[in-house]
């Protein structure tokens, strides 16, 4: 039995959602082969860093590369679209055919079934976040043989909206929470001023950045009563163009002016490890954002939140914006001063209880690590006995 874990992305933000499961399988004494496959040097470095001594001790690492023709095509297209990520499948079909189960955190890998005909390969989706965006529950999710999810909110929407059969969805908690590993713990300027995390998404039709982002930075430039961490979705500035496929749109993120980079109360991080390892969501006093699923990681410890509705969305009672119940919603950066004050003043009386309920619905957490729970589901799938619990040799 060969179980592969694929890490095929431009950035490292998905690694912590599935690699801990591979490590839990190895620790639990899984008798088959566990292979972690990376498709870039950036992904390889992060996987090897997180896996540590497990590589070679129950877990095997392999590099997946492109053929000569695909490499040439990727060089031509990569400035705008993730061509390498798409081409790697066709150039490594022998590897994918050798697996019994493939575990992924994204949906692109479904081309192995739909385009390349690997119908016998079981593909398991770990997802990569507990957010509310509609794309997380689209019909593509039904293409997986099994989906691991963080809590009842996710499971219910996958069944109702994606059409997944209930027996193909398992609640396992959130493996990323098993071993938080923040690389940064303090704002660079240490004082008592509140730290605000501005965390806009990358999708142009959803993000506040393209319409209002620089006005947000201007507000904090002129209001040093706050310290600001500007840590957007790591894909926002990855390329000169941002292309989204759920609603086709192309836009330019632009560049960050020097005046923001020099400001002592503004810390800018466009894609380092700290943007993905919960450094900033744990550090901040206030969350400011739009649709990023990082809001739910922030709520691991309830705190004031504020949301910027840059697109005039009718968000009330819309499950795709359920996270906006965690704090006030403003329509324009001109409302930031009052919005931040209201978020803090109303937190204890209005929003704390809402946040706690949202977190409980999004994350089913036990004393037992989520990665162990997920590993047991994989063991069950590997046994070809879907209704039998297969226990790993782990402590509860």
PLY file of the C-alpha trace (Angstrom):
ply
format ascii 1.0
element vertex 396
property float x
property float y
property float z
element edge 395
property int vertex1
property int vertex2
end_header
0.00 0.00 0.00
1.43 3.35 -1.09
-0.01 6.62 0.20
1.30 9.79 -1.40
1.01 13.36 -0.11
1.36 15.94 -2.87
2.60 19.48 -2.26
2.10 21.27 -5.55
1.65 25.01 -5.19
3.49 28.29 -5.68
3.43 29.08 -1.97
3.78 27.05 1.23
0.46 27.92 2.89
-1.10 24.49 2.29
1.70 22.36 3.73
0.58 22.48 7.37
-2.89 21.25 6.41
-1.74 17.81 5.24
1.90 17.10 6.15
1.07 16.55 9.85
-1.20 13.71 8.72
1.67 12.00 6.92
3.83 12.34 10.03
1.04 10.92 12.21
0.71 7.93 9.87
4.42 7.24 10.18
4.40 7.69 13.95
1.47 5.32 14.25
3.29 2.50 12.53
1.52 2.41 9.18
2.81 -0.69 7.42
2.81 0.65 3.87
4.84 3.33 2.15
4.34 7.01 2.89
5.68 9.33 0.17
5.70 13.13 0.32
6.13 14.64 -3.15
7.10 18.26 -3.82
7.16 20.13 -7.10
9.40 23.13 -6.35
12.42 24.04 -4.26
10.28 26.32 -2.09
7.87 23.51 -1.27
10.69 21.04 -0.73
12.42 23.28 1.81
9.24 23.77 3.83
8.27 20.08 3.77
11.76 18.98 4.81
11.86 21.62 7.55
8.53 20.55 9.01
9.10 16.81 8.60
12.56 16.84 10.16
13.85 13.41 11.14
10.74 11.68 9.81
12.21 11.81 6.30
13.96 8.50 5.91
12.35 7.20 9.10
8.97 6.06 7.80
8.45 8.86 5.28
10.09 9.09 1.85
10.50 12.35 -0.03
10.50 12.62 -3.83
10.87 15.56 -6.22
8.48 15.79 -9.16
9.83 17.77 -12.11
8.72 18.86 -15.55
9.86 17.44 -18.85
11.84 19.63 -21.25
8.83 20.70 -23.32
6.69 21.51 -20.29
9.54 23.45 -18.69
9.79 25.66 -21.76
6.04 26.26 -21.82
6.02 27.04 -18.11
8.71 29.70 -18.52
6.51 31.45 -21.07
3.30 31.39 -19.04
4.28 31.42 -15.38
4.20 35.23 -15.06
0.40 35.14 -15.22
-0.88 31.60 -14.59
0.32 28.67 -12.44
1.44 26.68 -15.48
4.02 24.58 -13.65
1.42 23.44 -11.15
-0.85 22.31 -13.98
1.78 20.68 -16.19
3.38 18.58 -13.44
0.57 16.01 -13.49
0.93 14.89 -17.08
4.72 14.69 -16.76
4.61 12.43 -13.68
1.81 9.98 -14.43
4.00 6.96 -13.64
4.43 8.24 -10.10
0.72 8.87 -9.60
-0.18 5.46 -11.07
2.10 3.83 -8.50
-0.01 5.14 -5.61
-3.07 3.62 -3.98
-4.11 6.82 -2.24
-3.15 10.43 -2.98
-3.71 13.06 -0.28
-3.96 16.70 -1.38
-4.97 20.05 0.07
-6.16 21.53 -3.26
-8.57 20.55 -6.04
-6.34 20.78 -9.11
-5.23 17.19 -8.60
-8.64 15.97 -9.71
-7.32 16.29 -13.30
-5.65 12.93 -12.62
-9.12 11.41 -12.77
-10.94 13.73 -15.17
-8.16 14.30 -17.74
-5.67 11.48 -17.29
-8.02 8.62 -16.48
-6.55 7.43 -13.16
-9.94 6.19 -11.98
-8.52 3.61 -9.55
-6.46 6.15 -7.62
-8.22 7.22 -4.43
-7.79 10.96 -3.94
-8.41 12.36 -0.46
-8.91 16.07 0.10
-7.71 17.64 3.35
-8.89 21.14 2.39
-6.79 24.10 3.55
-8.82 26.24 5.87
-12.23 26.46 7.51
-13.52 29.46 5.60
-16.92 30.22 4.15
-16.24 31.07 0.49
-18.59 29.41 -1.99
-15.72 27.88 -3.99
-14.91 25.68 -1.01
-18.22 23.89 -1.43
-18.59 23.72 -5.20
-19.36 20.57 -7.15
-15.65 19.81 -7.67
-15.49 18.61 -4.07
-17.70 15.68 -5.05
-14.89 14.43 -7.30
-12.85 13.26 -4.31
-13.11 9.76 -2.95
-13.04 11.18 0.56
-12.86 14.61 2.19
-11.39 15.37 5.61
-12.91 18.45 7.19
-12.47 20.49 10.34
-15.96 20.66 11.80
-19.73 20.28 11.39
-20.20 23.53 9.46
-17.90 22.30 6.70
-19.38 18.80 6.59
-22.94 20.04 6.37
-22.19 22.42 3.48
-20.20 19.79 1.58
-23.16 17.42 1.75
-25.82 20.03 0.99
-24.01 22.12 -1.64
-21.29 19.95 -3.18
-23.44 16.83 -3.15
-20.96 14.64 -1.29
-22.38 11.46 0.19
-22.23 11.65 4.01
-20.04 8.53 4.25
-17.39 10.26 2.12
-16.87 13.15 4.55
-15.06 12.75 7.88
-14.69 15.38 10.59
-11.14 15.17 11.90
-10.42 18.60 13.37
-7.64 20.87 12.13
-4.18 19.30 11.77
-2.58 22.75 11.46
-3.51 23.39 15.09
-1.62 20.32 16.36
1.74 22.03 16.63
1.56 25.79 16.08
5.02 26.89 15.05
5.02 30.70 14.83
8.26 32.10 13.50
7.54 35.62 14.81
6.03 36.42 18.19
6.30 40.21 18.63
5.59 43.24 16.49
8.93 44.81 15.45
8.20 47.97 17.46
7.35 46.85 20.97
4.92 49.19 22.69
1.42 49.03 24.11
-0.41 50.27 21.02
-2.96 47.83 19.57
-1.70 45.63 16.73
-4.08 45.36 13.77
-3.68 42.57 11.21
-4.90 43.58 7.74
-5.34 40.32 5.82
-7.03 40.88 2.44
-7.71 37.97 0.11
-6.14 37.65 -3.33
-9.25 37.14 -5.50
-10.06 40.47 -7.22
-13.84 39.96 -7.10
-13.72 39.37 -3.33
-10.66 41.19 -1.99
-10.69 44.66 -0.45
-7.13 45.31 -1.64
-7.72 46.31 -5.25
-10.30 48.98 -4.46
-9.44 50.12 -0.94
-6.12 48.59 0.13
-3.91 51.65 -0.21
-6.47 53.80 1.55
-6.31 51.32 4.43
-2.52 51.67 4.55
-2.89 55.48 4.40
-5.19 55.40 7.43
-2.59 53.63 9.55
0.20 55.80 8.15
-1.67 58.80 9.53
-2.87 57.12 12.75
0.04 55.83 14.79
-2.26 55.05 17.70
-2.25 51.62 16.02
0.46 49.29 14.82
-0.38 47.56 11.53
0.67 44.21 10.16
-0.11 44.09 6.45
0.03 40.36 5.68
-2.30 39.60 2.75
-3.03 36.19 1.29
0.37 34.92 0.17
-0.79 34.68 -3.46
-1.81 38.35 -3.74
1.68 39.56 -4.70
3.07 36.26 -6.01
2.69 37.37 -9.65
2.33 40.66 -11.51
-1.19 39.59 -12.48
-3.80 37.93 -10.29
-6.08 35.59 -12.24
-9.11 33.95 -10.64
-11.06 31.10 -12.18
-14.17 30.79 -10.00
-15.29 34.14 -11.46
-12.90 34.93 -14.27
-11.12 38.17 -13.53
-7.61 39.53 -14.01
-6.14 42.38 -12.00
-2.79 43.84 -10.93
-1.89 44.01 -7.25
0.60 46.79 -8.01
3.49 47.64 -5.73
3.97 48.87 -2.17
5.08 52.51 -1.96
8.20 53.38 -0.03
6.28 55.55 2.44
4.52 52.45 3.77
7.73 50.45 3.97
9.41 53.21 6.01
6.55 53.76 8.46
7.62 52.65 11.98
4.11 51.52 12.90
3.56 49.41 9.75
5.04 45.96 9.19
4.61 44.56 5.67
4.94 40.88 4.82
3.90 39.82 1.33
4.55 36.13 1.66
7.11 34.90 4.18
6.65 31.81 6.34
5.26 34.07 9.09
2.27 34.80 6.85
1.30 31.12 6.89
2.34 29.76 10.29
-0.13 31.73 12.45
2.54 34.18 13.63
0.37 37.17 12.83
-3.02 35.72 13.70
-1.69 34.87 17.17
0.11 38.20 17.61
-2.57 40.68 16.56
-5.07 42.38 18.85
-7.58 43.18 16.08
-8.32 41.44 12.77
-9.18 43.53 9.69
-10.08 41.63 6.54
-12.58 40.53 3.94
-13.00 36.83 3.01
-9.77 35.06 4.01
-10.21 31.83 5.95
-7.44 33.05 8.28
-10.20 34.77 10.26
-11.04 31.37 11.73
-7.43 30.74 12.75
-7.50 34.17 14.41
-10.57 33.09 16.39
-8.62 30.35 18.15
-8.42 33.15 20.73
-11.46 35.46 20.43
-10.57 39.11 19.83
-12.08 42.14 18.08
-12.65 41.86 14.31
-13.60 44.34 11.58
-14.57 43.58 7.98
-14.32 45.76 4.88
-17.15 45.29 2.37
-15.50 46.77 -0.72
-17.94 45.23 -3.20
-21.27 46.25 -1.69
-22.20 42.65 -0.90
-25.58 41.89 0.65
-23.89 39.69 3.19
-26.50 39.22 5.90
-27.79 35.62 6.04
-25.34 34.66 3.27
-23.39 31.55 4.38
-20.44 32.62 2.20
-19.99 35.62 4.51
-20.89 33.96 7.82
-17.57 35.10 9.29
-18.69 38.74 9.04
-20.87 38.09 12.08
-17.66 38.15 14.16
-17.44 41.95 14.15
-18.70 45.17 12.59
-18.76 45.53 8.79
-17.78 48.81 7.11
-18.13 49.82 3.46
-15.21 52.23 3.04
-11.82 53.01 4.66
-13.27 56.37 5.69
-15.16 54.41 8.36
-12.06 52.73 9.79
-11.66 54.94 12.87
-15.22 54.38 14.04
-15.19 50.74 12.94
-12.07 49.87 14.93
-13.48 51.62 18.00
-16.80 49.81 17.68
-15.08 46.44 17.19
-13.24 46.89 20.49
-16.06 48.51 22.47
-18.66 45.91 21.45
-16.40 42.85 21.62
-17.29 41.58 25.08
-20.99 42.41 25.00
-21.85 41.58 21.38
-19.20 39.63 19.50
-17.33 37.29 21.87
-20.19 34.81 22.18
-20.77 34.90 18.42
-17.09 34.18 17.76
-17.05 31.27 20.20
-20.10 29.74 18.50
-18.53 30.25 15.05
-15.31 28.60 16.14
-17.09 25.59 17.66
-19.08 25.06 14.45
-15.93 25.31 12.33
-13.52 23.19 14.39
-14.27 19.91 16.12
-11.25 19.70 18.40
-10.54 16.90 20.90
-7.71 16.14 23.27
-6.52 13.73 20.60
-4.53 15.52 17.86
-6.41 16.17 14.65
-3.61 14.68 12.56
-4.01 11.35 14.35
-7.75 11.37 13.72
-7.12 12.10 10.04
-4.49 9.35 9.84
-6.99 6.83 11.15
-9.42 7.74 8.38
-6.67 7.10 5.84
-5.92 3.76 7.48
-9.59 2.85 7.16
-9.60 3.79 3.49
-6.40 1.83 2.94
-7.98 -1.25 4.49
-10.82 -1.17 1.91
-13.24 -1.62 4.81
-15.12 1.69 4.97
-17.26 0.78 7.98
-14.48 -0.65 10.17
-12.41 1.51 12.50
-8.71 0.84 12.15
-6.73 2.06 15.15
-3.24 3.41 14.88
-0.69 2.64 17.53
-1.00 6.06 19.12
-1.90 7.34 22.52
-5.33 8.92 22.77
0 1
1 2
2 3
3 4
4 5
5 6
6 7
7 8
8 9
9 10
10 11
11 12
12 13
13 14
14 15
15 16
16 17
17 18
18 19
19 20
20 21
21 22
22 23
23 24
24 25
25 26
26 27
27 28
28 29
29 30
30 31
31 32
32 33
33 34
34 35
35 36
36 37
37 38
38 39
39 40
40 41
41 42
42 43
43 44
44 45
45 46
46 47
47 48
48 49
49 50
50 51
51 52
52 53
53 54
54 55
55 56
56 57
57 58
58 59
59 60
60 61
61 62
62 63
63 64
64 65
65 66
66 67
67 68
68 69
69 70
70 71
71 72
72 73
73 74
74 75
75 76
76 77
77 78
78 79
79 80
80 81
81 82
82 83
83 84
84 85
85 86
86 87
87 88
88 89
89 90
90 91
91 92
92 93
93 94
94 95
95 96
96 97
97 98
98 99
99 100
100 101
101 102
102 103
103 104
104 105
105 106
106 107
107 108
108 109
109 110
110 111
111 112
112 113
113 114
114 115
115 116
116 117
117 118
118 119
119 120
120 121
121 122
122 123
123 124
124 125
125 126
126 127
127 128
128 129
129 130
130 131
131 132
132 133
133 134
134 135
135 136
136 137
137 138
138 139
139 140
140 141
141 142
142 143
143 144
144 145
145 146
146 147
147 148
148 149
149 150
150 151
151 152
152 153
153 154
154 155
155 156
156 157
157 158
158 159
159 160
160 161
161 162
162 163
163 164
164 165
165 166
166 167
167 168
168 169
169 170
170 171
171 172
172 173
173 174
174 175
175 176
176 177
177 178
178 179
179 180
180 181
181 182
182 183
183 184
184 185
185 186
186 187
187 188
188 189
189 190
190 191
191 192
192 193
193 194
194 195
195 196
196 197
197 198
198 199
199 200
200 201
201 202
202 203
203 204
204 205
205 206
206 207
207 208
208 209
209 210
210 211
211 212
212 213
213 214
214 215
215 216
216 217
217 218
218 219
219 220
220 221
221 222
222 223
223 224
224 225
225 226
226 227
227 228
228 229
229 230
230 231
231 232
232 233
233 234
234 235
235 236
236 237
237 238
238 239
239 240
240 241
241 242
242 243
243 244
244 245
245 246
246 247
247 248
248 249
249 250
250 251
251 252
252 253
253 254
254 255
255 256
256 257
257 258
258 259
259 260
260 261
261 262
262 263
263 264
264 265
265 266
266 267
267 268
268 269
269 270
270 271
271 272
272 273
273 274
274 275
275 276
276 277
277 278
278 279
279 280
280 281
281 282
282 283
283 284
284 285
285 286
286 287
287 288
288 289
289 290
290 291
291 292
292 293
293 294
294 295
295 296
296 297
297 298
298 299
299 300
300 301
301 302
302 303
303 304
304 305
305 306
306 307
307 308
308 309
309 310
310 311
311 312
312 313
313 314
314 315
315 316
316 317
317 318
318 319
319 320
320 321
321 322
322 323
323 324
324 325
325 326
326 327
327 328
328 329
329 330
330 331
331 332
332 333
333 334
334 335
335 336
336 337
337 338
338 339
339 340
340 341
341 342
342 343
343 344
344 345
345 346
346 347
347 348
348 349
349 350
350 351
351 352
352 353
353 354
354 355
355 356
356 357
357 358
358 359
359 360
360 361
361 362
362 363
363 364
364 365
365 366
366 367
367 368
368 369
369 370
370 371
371 372
372 373
373 374
374 375
375 376
376 377
377 378
378 379
379 380
380 381
381 382
382 383
383 384
384 385
385 386
386 387
387 388
388 389
389 390
390 391
391 392
392 393
393 394
394 395
